[in-house]
Amino acid sequence: MFRIVAFFLALLPLAATAETLPFDIVFKGSSTFERLLARADEWKDLPIGERTAAVGRALCGTPYKGFTLEIDDRIEAPSVNLTGLDCWTFFESSLAFARLLYAPREQWTPQMMLRYIEHDRYRGGHCDGTYLSRLHYLEDWLADNERRSMVSDLTRSLGGVRARHEATEMTRGWKSYRYMVNNLDLREGIARMEQRVGEMPLYYIPKGSVAAIEPRLQSGDIIGICSRNGRGIDTSHVGLALRTGDGVLHFMHASSPRNFGKVLIDARLSDYLARYSAEVGILVARPLR
């Protein structure tokens, strides 16, 4: 435990970037943060996965809100919005708050949570103020965070198979991204990033095999949903595993407005996958610290 605390204390010098934007822009949802903080003593001694799942469970009911990371026209900064979560910000906010509890109690602050977000969301753990320093694709996030021993990619050990892979969502949908609309030169850099991500090997566990490996999954495991996009397989959604008291392994996630429109504990993971024909399987990352 001491080594973990010392590691995260070493993050302190990193996150000056958030100061370049007003605090009310980079952090929203102070009342929710205080509500989570009131339960921190219940969670602080749990293993990191169980702790992350407990925070996620406490966020259930939060409305779905997309594009909450597009907070400025030019300046990229670590940010938290607990008033509305999409699938990505749900899992990373749950994980960041869980990691926050490694810090001394006097550092259980929104500012420190932003530092944990920075270490998770940005390439090499550092936001340099530019849009391209953010890890925009889940498969890129997983490779970067595993390289830094923050998570372990369990996909191949759980029977994952390699898939034809392409990453083009941002290039094709650039008008949906505030930073890209206001900085047209970003499109070239994003295209290069997508090409590199598309060349990375992608392994996934086919959904027909998920029921068999559910007993090996743990609460707090990060579950990436893989879908067929017409050009191969890509990562289209993400959430957390949650094993409930009856032993069932559920999928907990921020569901889009066309479905439930909020964070919720959904069906058994394998049943969730069976519901959607386009979803072909999962990748699994386990938080290590």
N, C-alpha and C positions, 0 to 999 in steps of 0.2 A: 504493500500500500504506500509506503514512504516513497518508493521509486516513482509510482504513478503521480503522487502529489507533486514531487519535485519536477517531473516532466512537464506537468501542466503549468506550474509556476514559471517555468522557462518560457511560456508563451507570452508573458506580460509585456515584453518590449515590442511585440509584433504589431499590435492592432492600433496604430495611430490613424489609419485611413478613415475610420468612422468619424473622426473629429472634423473632417472636411465638409461634412453635411450636418445640418442642425439635428440635435438629438431627437426631436419629435418626428423627424423624417426617417431616421434609421432605427428607431425603436417605437413600436406601437403595441398597446395592450398591457399597460402597467398594472391594471387591476387583475388581469389574468396571471401575470407574473407573481403578484402578491398572493393570489390564491394558491398557486403552485408552491410558493415559498412556505406557506402555512403548513404544508404537508411534507416539507423536506425532511424533517426528522423521521418520518415513517419510512423514507426511501433511502437515506444516505448510506446505510450499511448493507443494502442489497447488492448483489453482483450487478455489473454494469448493464447486462441485457435485461434482467428483471426490473432494474431501476428505470431503464428507458421505456419499457413496456408500461410501467406504472404511470410515468408521466404522460405517455400517449393516451392511456385510459382516462386520465384526468382531463385531457383535452377533447374527449368525445363530446359531440354537440357543437363544437366550433364550426361556424359556417365555412363552406368552401369559398375561396377567393383566389382567382388566378392572377398571374403576372404581378404578384406583390413584390418581386425582386427588382422590377423596373421602376426605380425610385427617383431617377434624375435623368436629365437629357444627356449628360456627359460623364459625371463623376460616379464611378463604381465604388461602393462601400459595403462592408458587412452590415446586414440589417436583420431585424426580427419584426414580424407582424403577427401577434397572437390574437388579433381580432378576426382574422380570416386566414385560412391555411389552404394551400394546395397540397398535392400528394408529396412533393419534394419537401416543402417547408414544414410539413407535419412531421416527417421522420427526422429531419435534421434539427428541428426545434426540440423534439422529445430527447434526442441524443445529446444536444448541447446542454439542456437543463440538467440531464442526468450527470453529465461530466462536470458541470458547475459544482456539484456537491462534493467533488474531490478537493475543491479549494477550501481554505480556511473560511469559517462562517462569516467573517467580516467582509469577505469578497463575494458573497452571494448577492450580486448586484446585476442590473441590466447591462452595465458596461462590461462586466466580466463575461456575461453570456454572449455578448457580441464578439468577444475574443475567441471563445470556443467555436462560435459560428465561423469566424474567419479561418480557423485552423482546419475546419472540416470542408468548407465550401470552395476554397481557392487552391489553385495548383501550388504544391509545395507548402501549403498552409499559410500563404501570404497573399493578401490583396495589395496590388501595387497601384490601385486607383483606376485601373483600366478594365474594361469589359472582358477582355481576352484572358485576364488572370482567373476568371471564374471557371469552375468545372461545370460545363453546361449539360453534359451527357452522363447518365448514370454509370455506363460502362467505363467512362473516363474517370469519374469520381471513384469508382471502386478500385481501379488500378492504382490511382494516385494515393488513396488512403491506405491501401494494403501495402504499398511500397514504404509508407511511413509507419507501418505496424499499428495503425489505428483500428483496422478491421482485418478479418480473414475472409477471403473468398472461398466459400465451401462448395461452390457449384460443381466443379469437376469431381471432387471427392464424393459427392452425392449422386453421381451418375450423369453429370452434364455431358452433352454432346456439342460438337462445334457446329456453328451455323454460318451460312452466308449472311453477310452483315453490311449494312449501309447506314450512314448517318447524314441526312440531308434536310431534316425538319426545319432548322433555323434558316438555311439558305432559301428554301421554298416558301417559308412563312415569315420572311423578314419584316413585313409590314406590321406584324403583331408585336414586335419588340421595340419598345420606346428608344432604347439606345441605338439600335440599328437604323431606325427612321431618322433620328437626328444626327447620325454620323454615318453617312453612306460609305465612307472608306472602311468601316468595320466589316462590311460584307466580304471583302477579300480575305481578311484575317479569319473570319468565321468559317469561310469555305475551306481554308487551309486546315483549320482545326478539325472540321468535319471529315476531311479526307484522311487525316491522321487517325481519327477515331474509327473511321470505317475500315481502316487497314489493321486495326487491333483485332486479335482473335476474340470472338464472342462465343462463350459456352452457355448453354441453358439446359435445364432439366425439363424434358417434355412433360406436358401436363398429365399424360397418362401414367407417368411414373411418380407423381407427386404424393398421392395417397400412401404409397409404400415408404416414402422417406419422411413423412410427417412426424413419426415418433423420434426422429433424430434432430428435429428442429426445436428451438428454444424460444421462449418469450423474449422479445427484443431483437431477434434476428431481423435483418433488413431484407425484405422480399421485393425484388425487382420483377415486374411483369414483362414478359417478352411477347411481342405480337408480330404477325405477318403483315408486311406493308406493301406487298406486291413486288418488291425488289430484294426481298430477303427477310431477315428477322431484325427487329430493333427493340429497344426498351421503351415502353409506352406508359408505364405506371409504376408506382412504388408504394410500399407501406411497411407495416411491422407485423411480425408473428406474435400471437397472443394465445397462450395455452390457458384455458379457463379451468374452473374448479372441477368440471366433469372430465377433464383430460383432453378435450377437443382442441385442436390447433386451429385457431381462427385467423382470418386476415383482417387487420385493423388499418384503416386508411382514410384519407380525405377523399370522399366520393364526389364526383363532378355533379354539377346542377342537373344534368340530364338523367341522373340516377337518384341519389339521396341528397346531394347538395350539402353535406356536412361530414365531419369526422365521426366515424362509427366503427363498432365491432361488427364485422360482416360475418358471412357464413364460414364454415370450415373451409380452409384454404383450397383444397381440391375441389370442393363444390363450387366455390367462387369461380375458379378457372373454368369449370364445366359450363358455367352460365354464359360465357362469351366465346363465340366461335372463332373470333380473330386472335384470341389469346392462346399462345401455343405452349407456354411454360414459364419457368421462373429462373432467376439467379438468386443466390443467397449469400449475404455478407453478415458476419458475426462481429459485433463490436468487441474489441479486446481491452479497451481502456477508455 
